[in-house]
Amino acid sequence: MIVCPNCGIELESGYTSCPLCHAEIKAPENQLPNQPIIYPGQEGPLSRKEKIALFWELSGILHFSSIAMTLLIDIILHRQPGWSLITLTCITASFIYITLIIHGSKRLSVFLGGLLLNTIALLFFLDLLSDGIQWFVMPGLPLTGFLILLLGLVLAFIRKTHQRGFNVIGVAALATAIYMMVIEVSVSLALFHTFKLSWSVIVAVSILPFALLLFYFHYRLKRGTSLRKFFHL
């Protein structure tokens, strides 16, 4: 509403002079421009960055709410934290994994370093909270280290190659075959103190022809067929 400075009557917006005393009406300087009214539900769609940020925030709320609930239930039942510490460790590690994927995946060194440290911490506390340190050093550490190493090599190959197709599956298959042998050697050294390879060699030999076929199909027959195009994704 506008008030006439001469006679003091209230006028609707849009008048340039008072219809009663014909005094000139000046629009207030701080008058806000007309803006479209946005009703609930008519907001624009969230961007990909906003969706990722919202997912991370909701994940954090869900994870730490679960931690609080499990601790509270354990304290009510046993008057002190017990089994809830294992749950707390797993939930915290899960949130750290999600954070690394969302915020650290663009830098491979940061991503792999975070995965390694988080996994080592997870295994250490799980072993400590169970029956003391038993399997963490052997075979826990070698298996974790080789897993992150092979994962890093696969991710580096994916980033360096220009044509991603069946060659990616082939590299992942070869990494899996190698890791099967690492598992058997680590378990043999931990349990029997001997270097032994048996079933893992059979697995590796079975995977090798499949991986070679994928490489041949990718580089010779299809000349770098994209997985999205091949599977119509």
C-alpha positions as CSV (number, residue, x, y, z in Angstrom):
1,M,0.0,0.0,0.0
2,I,1.1,3.6,-0.7
3,V,0.2,6.5,1.6
4,C,-0.5,10.0,0.1
5,P,2.0,12.4,1.7
6,N,-0.5,15.3,1.5
7,C,-3.8,13.9,2.7
8,G,-2.7,10.6,4.3
9,I,-5.1,8.3,2.5
10,E,-3.9,4.8,1.6
11,L,-3.7,4.0,-2.1
12,E,-3.0,0.8,-4.0
13,S,0.3,0.5,-5.8
14,G,0.3,1.9,-9.4
15,Y,-1.0,5.4,-8.6
16,T,1.2,8.3,-9.7
17,S,-1.1,11.0,-8.2
18,C,-3.6,11.1,-5.4
19,P,-7.2,10.9,-6.8
20,L,-8.4,13.0,-3.8
21,C,-6.0,15.9,-3.6
22,H,-4.1,15.3,-6.9
23,A,-0.8,15.4,-5.1
24,E,2.1,13.6,-6.8
25,I,2.8,10.1,-5.5
26,K,6.4,8.9,-5.5
27,A,7.1,5.2,-5.4
28,P,9.2,4.2,-2.3
29,E,12.9,3.7,-3.2
30,N,13.1,0.4,-1.3
31,Q,10.2,-1.2,-3.3
32,L,11.2,-4.7,-4.3
33,P,10.7,-5.8,-7.9
34,N,7.9,-8.2,-8.5
35,Q,9.2,-11.8,-8.3
36,P,7.5,-15.0,-9.3
37,I,6.0,-17.0,-6.4
38,I,7.5,-20.4,-6.1
39,Y,5.2,-22.8,-4.5
40,P,6.4,-26.0,-2.7
41,G,7.0,-28.8,-5.2
42,Q,7.7,-26.4,-8.1
43,E,11.4,-26.0,-7.4
44,G,13.8,-26.9,-10.2
45,P,15.4,-30.3,-10.2
46,L,18.6,-30.8,-8.2
47,S,21.9,-30.8,-10.0
48,R,24.1,-33.9,-9.9
49,K,26.4,-32.2,-7.4
50,E,23.5,-31.3,-5.1
51,K,22.2,-34.9,-5.3
52,I,25.6,-36.3,-4.3
53,A,25.9,-33.8,-1.4
54,L,22.4,-34.6,-0.2
55,F,23.1,-38.3,-0.4
56,W,26.3,-37.9,1.6
57,E,24.5,-35.8,4.3
58,L,21.7,-38.4,4.6
59,S,24.2,-41.2,4.7
60,G,26.0,-39.4,7.6
61,I,22.8,-38.9,9.5
62,L,21.8,-42.6,9.0
63,H,25.2,-44.0,9.9
64,F,25.6,-41.9,13.1
65,S,22.0,-42.4,14.2
66,S,22.7,-46.2,13.9
67,I,25.8,-45.8,16.0
68,A,23.9,-43.9,18.7
69,M,21.0,-46.5,18.7
70,T,23.3,-49.5,19.0
71,L,25.4,-48.0,21.8
72,L,22.3,-47.0,23.7
73,I,20.7,-50.5,23.4
74,D,24.0,-52.2,24.4
75,I,24.4,-49.9,27.4
76,I,20.8,-50.5,28.5
77,L,21.1,-54.3,28.2
78,H,24.6,-54.8,29.6
79,R,25.4,-51.4,31.4
80,Q,28.5,-51.0,29.3
81,P,29.6,-51.1,25.7
82,G,30.3,-54.5,24.4
83,W,29.2,-55.9,21.0
84,S,28.1,-52.4,20.0
85,L,31.8,-51.5,19.6
86,I,32.1,-53.9,16.7
87,T,29.0,-52.4,15.1
88,L,30.4,-48.9,15.7
89,T,33.6,-49.9,14.0
90,C,31.9,-51.3,10.9
91,I,29.4,-48.4,10.6
92,T,32.2,-45.8,10.9
93,A,34.3,-47.6,8.3
94,S,31.3,-47.8,6.0
95,F,30.7,-44.1,6.2
96,I,34.4,-43.4,5.5
97,Y,34.2,-45.7,2.4
98,I,31.2,-43.7,1.1
99,T,33.1,-40.4,1.8
100,L,36.1,-41.6,-0.1
101,I,34.0,-42.7,-3.1
102,I,32.2,-39.3,-3.2
103,H,34.9,-36.8,-2.3
104,G,38.2,-38.7,-3.0
105,S,37.6,-40.7,-6.2
106,K,39.0,-37.9,-8.5
107,R,42.5,-38.3,-7.0
108,L,43.6,-41.9,-7.3
109,S,46.4,-41.6,-4.8
110,V,44.1,-40.1,-2.1
111,F,41.4,-42.6,-2.8
112,L,43.7,-45.6,-2.6
113,G,45.5,-44.3,0.4
114,G,42.2,-43.7,2.2
115,L,41.0,-47.2,1.3
116,L,44.2,-48.8,2.6
117,L,44.2,-46.9,5.9
118,N,40.5,-47.4,6.5
119,T,40.6,-51.1,5.7
120,I,43.7,-51.6,7.9
121,A,42.0,-49.8,10.8
122,L,38.8,-51.8,10.3
123,L,40.6,-55.1,10.4
124,F,42.7,-54.1,13.4
125,F,39.8,-53.1,15.5
126,L,37.7,-56.1,14.5
127,D,40.6,-58.4,15.5
128,L,41.3,-56.5,18.7
129,L,37.6,-56.5,19.8
130,S,37.2,-60.2,19.0
131,D,39.9,-62.1,20.9
132,G,42.9,-59.9,20.7
133,I,45.4,-59.5,17.8
134,Q,45.5,-62.9,16.0
135,W,44.9,-62.7,12.3
136,F,45.4,-59.0,11.7
137,V,49.2,-59.2,11.0
138,M,49.0,-62.4,9.1
139,P,47.1,-62.9,6.8
140,G,45.2,-59.6,7.3
141,L,47.9,-57.1,6.3
142,P,49.2,-58.9,3.1
143,L,45.7,-59.5,1.8
144,T,44.7,-55.9,2.4
145,G,47.9,-54.5,0.8
146,F,47.7,-56.7,-2.3
147,L,43.9,-56.0,-2.7
148,I,44.5,-52.2,-2.7
149,L,47.5,-52.6,-5.0
150,L,45.6,-54.6,-7.6
151,L,42.6,-52.3,-7.3
152,G,44.9,-49.4,-8.0
153,L,46.4,-51.0,-11.0
154,V,43.0,-51.8,-12.4
155,L,41.8,-48.2,-11.8
156,A,44.9,-46.8,-13.3
157,F,44.4,-48.9,-16.4
158,I,40.8,-47.8,-16.7
159,R,41.9,-44.1,-16.5
160,K,44.8,-44.4,-19.0
161,T,43.0,-46.4,-21.7
162,H,41.1,-44.5,-24.3
163,Q,38.8,-47.3,-25.3
164,R,37.1,-48.9,-22.4
165,G,35.3,-52.2,-23.2
166,F,36.0,-55.9,-22.7
167,N,39.6,-55.1,-21.9
168,V,38.5,-53.7,-18.6
169,I,36.8,-56.9,-17.7
170,G,39.9,-58.8,-18.8
171,V,42.1,-56.8,-16.6
172,A,39.8,-57.3,-13.6
173,A,39.7,-61.0,-14.3
174,L,43.5,-61.2,-14.3
175,A,43.7,-59.2,-11.1
176,T,41.2,-61.6,-9.5
177,A,43.3,-64.6,-10.6
178,I,46.4,-63.1,-9.0
179,Y,44.5,-62.3,-5.8
180,M,43.3,-65.8,-5.5
181,M,46.9,-67.0,-5.4
182,V,47.8,-64.3,-2.9
183,I,44.9,-65.5,-0.6
184,E,46.1,-69.1,-0.7
185,V,49.8,-68.2,0.0
186,S,48.9,-65.8,2.8
187,V,46.5,-68.4,4.5
188,S,49.1,-71.2,4.1
189,L,51.8,-69.1,5.7
190,A,49.5,-68.0,8.5
191,L,48.1,-71.4,9.4
192,F,50.7,-74.0,8.2
193,H,53.9,-71.8,7.9
194,T,54.4,-73.2,4.4
195,F,54.4,-71.7,0.9
196,K,51.7,-73.6,-0.9
197,L,49.8,-73.2,-4.1
198,S,47.1,-75.7,-5.2
199,W,43.5,-74.6,-5.8
200,S,44.4,-71.0,-6.6
201,V,46.5,-72.2,-9.6
202,I,43.4,-74.1,-10.9
203,V,41.3,-70.9,-10.5
204,A,44.0,-68.8,-12.2
205,V,44.4,-71.2,-15.2
206,S,40.6,-71.3,-15.6
207,I,40.4,-67.5,-15.6
208,L,43.3,-66.9,-18.0
209,P,41.7,-68.1,-21.2
210,F,38.6,-66.1,-20.5
211,A,40.7,-62.9,-20.0
212,L,42.7,-63.5,-23.1
213,L,39.5,-64.1,-25.1
214,L,38.2,-60.8,-23.9
215,F,41.4,-59.0,-24.9
216,Y,41.3,-60.6,-28.3
217,F,37.7,-59.7,-28.8
218,H,38.3,-56.1,-27.8
219,Y,41.4,-55.3,-29.7
220,R,41.0,-57.5,-32.8
221,L,37.4,-58.3,-33.6
222,K,35.6,-55.2,-32.3
223,R,38.5,-52.7,-32.3
224,G,37.5,-51.3,-28.9
225,T,33.8,-52.0,-28.6
226,S,32.2,-49.9,-25.8
227,L,30.4,-51.9,-23.1
228,R,27.6,-49.4,-23.1
229,K,27.1,-49.8,-26.9
230,F,27.4,-53.6,-26.8
231,F,24.9,-54.1,-24.0
232,H,22.7,-51.2,-25.3
233,L,23.0,-49.3,-22.1
